[in-house]
Amino acid sequence: MSRRPPAILRRLARLPRAREGATLVEFGFIAPMLCLLLVGAFDVGHTLYMQSVVQGAVQNAARQGTLESTSGESSLPRDAIDQAVKNQILPLNRNADIRINRRFYRTFSDAAAAKSEEFTDTASGPYSDGKCNNGEPFVDVNNNGRFDRDGADSADHAGARDNIVYTVTVSYPRMFPLHRFIGGSDTTTITASTILANQPYGDQGQYGAPSNANCGIGMPGFDQPTPEPAP
């Protein structure tokens, strides 16, 4: 009479044909990728939501900024509008860095082109870099005494019918740690801007004849808009 093999040997013999637990093993293979896809979807969804909130805040602020009460050298009305924008964004991310910029143009076509003021670059050497940064002469179209890479002027000089470009840039730590898995920055940056014309509460101002000025001395590769002081 033959003896039966021990139970453990019988179980080992059945192991190659066993299918119990296969689903759990297969899920273990796909679970990391599934989690990564979910984190990515949450990150994209949150970014899109932030973008819509920022864009809505920009549109509302720009409309308020077209009123006569926000024009002029006093920054208090514009500061109040900027604070209202921040109050809409910060509840979504308290660590957000919010930067707001206003620039104005006389015409919408100028705003759309955002063309640099003309200048003569240094002929050779490290300062021959397409930047106005080595005392090069430039044509000061708006007569504000500064080289304007975007051809615009500061908002405190704007008046009736002028076109204001209102831009808000928001940077904040990523809500979900997607960058830890696929690389990239740990900061999300969102930019929203709009162009609106000031209300026609008066006649639009006009620039005088363009003047000539010189850029300041800076570093190669970087614009230096402030002119050198007169000796």
Buried (B, 14 or more C-beta within 10 A) or exposed (E): EEEEEEEEEEEEEEEEEEEEEEEEEEEEEEEEEEEEEEBBEEBEEBBEEBBEBBBEBBEBBBEBBBEBEBBBEEEEBBEEBBEEBBEBBBEBBEEBEBEBEBBBBBEEEBBEEBBBBBBEBBEEEEBEBEBBBBBBBBEBBBBBEBBBBBBBBBBEBBBBBBBBBBBBBBBBEBBBEBBEEEEEEEEBEBBBBBBBBBEEEEEBEEEEEBBEBBBBEBEEEEBBBEBEEEE
